[in-house]
Amino acid sequence: MEIKILGSGCKNCVNLAKNTEEALNDLGMKATITKVTDMQEIAAYGIMRTPGLVIDEKVVSYGKVAKPNEIIAMLKQ
């Protein structure tokens, strides 16, 4: 599983990365987490507001810091 955190590296992006790691730990799952900070690459995903969360190349959240329980639900889908 590959997870990408899209954003400039702001506080919200850092918090989303932490919440994602917490969700993975709670589920006992392993994944590669990549932080994408290049604005052209972020724009290629079609999102206008960061932070964004991409799981296996599918945008599942953007414009907010998803809570660990929300991310758990996204990972189970």
N, C-alpha and C positions, 0 to 999 in steps of 0.2 A: 504494500500500500504506500502511495506517495501523497503527502500532504504539503500544500504550499500556503504560506502566509503572505498575502499581498499587502504591501504598504511601505511607507518611507522609513520605517523604523521608529515611529512615534510611540508614545506610551501605550496607546490602544493596541498597536501591533504587537508590542511586547506582551501585553496582558492576554491577547488572543493566543499567542504562542504558548504561554504558560497554561492557559485553560485547556488548550489542545493536548499538551503533554499530560496534564492531570486526567483528562478524559481517557487517553490511551492507557495510562497506568491503571485507572479504575477498571477498565475492561481487560487488562492483561494483554493488550495488543501491542504489536511493534509496527512502526512506520518510519519512513524517512520524512523528516520535516525540513523543508527548504524555505528560506525567507527570500522573497522576491521584492527588490527595492527599485528596479528599473521601471520608470513610469511608462515607457513604451510597451514593455512586456506586460505590465499590469493592464494597460489599456486594451491589449490584445484579448484579454478575457472579457471585455465588454462591461467592466464595472466602472462607475464614475466616482464612487466613494469608497475609501478604505477605512478600516482594514477589510481584507477579503480572505475567505477561507476556501481553498480548492482541494477536493479529495478526488484522487485519481482523475485529474483533468476536468472535473465537473465543479463549477462554482456552486457552493452550497450556502454561502452567507457572505454578505458584504455590507459595509456602512455601519456596523455595530460590533461590539465585543461579545461574541456568543459565550454563554456560560457553559461550564463543563457538562452539565446535564443536557443542554441543548446539543452540544457536540457529540455526546454519547449517542443521542437519538440519530444524528446524521451519520455516524459511523456504522450504526446497526442497519441502515438502509441498504 
